[in-house]
Amino acid sequence: MLTMIPQHHIKYLYEYKGMSLRAIAKETGHSFQTIKKYANKEDDNPFPTPRKPKQSKLDPYKAQIDEWLEEDRKVPRKQRHTGTRV
């Protein structure tokens, strides 16, 4: 992957100077496929779009777990749910 400066240079030569892809490849020393990839690239943003947070596997059970924990406050310490039992 090229850094942003060579990417912008390739885009500049292709769009503003009107050079062919082969001429740009010869001038820059990069392969034709690399030049083609960056010349036709529309989005210059190198960062991927942020992902949406996934639902937790525990979400369907949260109400039940909270109910157990509330009940455990009323029982003696030795009879409460442990992390393994929850």
C-alpha positions as CSV (number, residue, x, y, z in Angstrom):
1,M,0.0,0.0,0.0
2,L,1.3,3.4,-0.9
3,T,1.3,6.3,1.5
4,M,-1.0,9.2,0.9
5,I,1.6,11.4,-0.9
6,P,2.3,9.0,-3.8
7,Q,-1.5,8.3,-4.0
8,H,-2.2,11.9,-4.4
9,H,0.6,12.3,-6.9
10,I,-0.8,9.5,-9.0
11,K,-4.3,11.0,-8.8
12,Y,-2.9,14.4,-9.8
13,L,-1.0,13.0,-12.8
14,Y,-4.0,11.1,-14.0
15,E,-6.8,13.6,-13.5
16,Y,-5.1,17.0,-13.9
17,K,-2.2,16.3,-16.2
18,G,-4.1,13.8,-18.3
19,M,-1.3,11.3,-18.4
20,S,-2.1,7.7,-19.3
21,L,-1.8,4.9,-16.7
22,R,1.2,3.4,-18.5
23,A,3.0,6.7,-18.6
24,I,2.4,7.2,-14.9
25,A,3.6,3.7,-14.2
26,K,6.8,4.3,-16.2
27,E,7.4,7.7,-14.5
28,T,6.8,6.6,-10.9
29,G,8.3,3.1,-11.1
30,H,5.1,1.4,-9.7
31,S,3.3,-1.5,-11.5
32,F,0.4,-0.8,-13.9
33,Q,-2.0,-2.5,-11.6
34,T,-1.0,-0.3,-8.6
35,I,-1.4,2.8,-10.7
36,K,-4.8,1.7,-12.0
37,K,-6.0,1.0,-8.4
38,Y,-5.0,4.4,-7.1
39,A,-6.0,6.4,-10.2
40,N,-9.5,5.0,-10.1
41,K,-9.9,5.1,-6.4
42,E,-12.8,7.5,-5.4
43,D,-12.4,7.7,-1.6
44,D,-9.1,9.1,-0.4
45,N,-10.0,8.3,3.2
46,P,-7.5,5.7,4.5
47,F,-9.6,4.9,7.6
48,P,-12.3,2.3,7.4
49,T,-15.8,3.3,8.4
50,P,-16.5,2.7,12.1
51,R,-18.4,-0.5,12.9
52,K,-21.8,-0.6,14.6
53,P,-21.6,-2.1,18.1
54,K,-22.7,-5.7,18.1
55,Q,-25.3,-7.0,20.5
56,S,-23.9,-8.8,23.5
57,K,-24.5,-12.5,23.8
58,L,-25.8,-11.8,27.3
59,D,-28.4,-9.2,26.3
60,P,-31.3,-11.6,26.1
61,Y,-30.5,-12.9,29.6
62,K,-29.7,-9.6,31.4
63,A,-33.2,-9.3,32.9
64,Q,-33.0,-12.8,34.4
65,I,-29.5,-12.2,35.8
66,D,-30.5,-8.9,37.3
67,E,-33.5,-10.7,38.9
68,W,-31.2,-13.4,40.4
69,L,-28.8,-10.8,41.8
70,E,-31.7,-8.9,43.4
71,E,-32.9,-12.1,45.0
72,D,-29.4,-13.0,46.2
73,R,-29.3,-9.9,48.3
74,K,-32.1,-11.3,50.5
75,V,-30.6,-14.8,51.0
76,P,-27.6,-15.7,53.3
77,R,-24.1,-15.2,51.8
78,K,-23.4,-18.9,51.4
79,Q,-26.6,-19.5,49.3
80,R,-26.0,-16.8,46.7
81,H,-25.2,-17.4,43.0
82,T,-21.6,-17.5,42.1
83,G,-20.1,-16.3,38.8
84,T,-20.1,-19.9,37.5
85,R,-23.7,-20.5,38.4
86,V,-24.9,-17.3,36.8
